[in-house]
Amino acid sequence: MNVETVYKWRQQLVWGIGLIVVGVVVLLQRADLIDLDLRVSELWRYWPWLLVISGLTQVIPPTTPAYLLSGLWSFFFAGWWYVSFNRIWGWGFGDTWPALIVACGVGLLLRPLLENIFDAHKEQK
């Protein structure tokens, strides 16, 4: 089975589990079994978690260097957006934009390193 097929199955599995969890939480809240403040007008603030789920599907093995870096980038971007938009620690977009440049540089450095590691791992098999 190739990595592409496994990736598609993994995507369906992770997104399916995510939808089940969200549905169960909303049902429990509606049944007054758990107390959550679920205001629809505030839910859009949490969209970066969709990026985290997407990144998770790319990072879970077996994967490729490109998928792994893309997943890590999704994690970083979601965290950066959440911190900047919600002004966590008082940091806004104007304060944190250089972190995007640093992340791009880290990605450029990691790609050849990860490709060598993945190639060496393939040779050992």
Buried (B, 14 or more C-beta within 10 A) or exposed (E): EEBEEBBEEBBEEBBEEBEEEEEEEEEEBEEEEEEEEEEEEEEEEEEBEEBBBBBBBBBBEEBBBBBBBBBBBBBBBBBBBBBBEEEEEEBEEEEBEEBBEEBEEBBEEBBEEBBEEBEEEEEEE
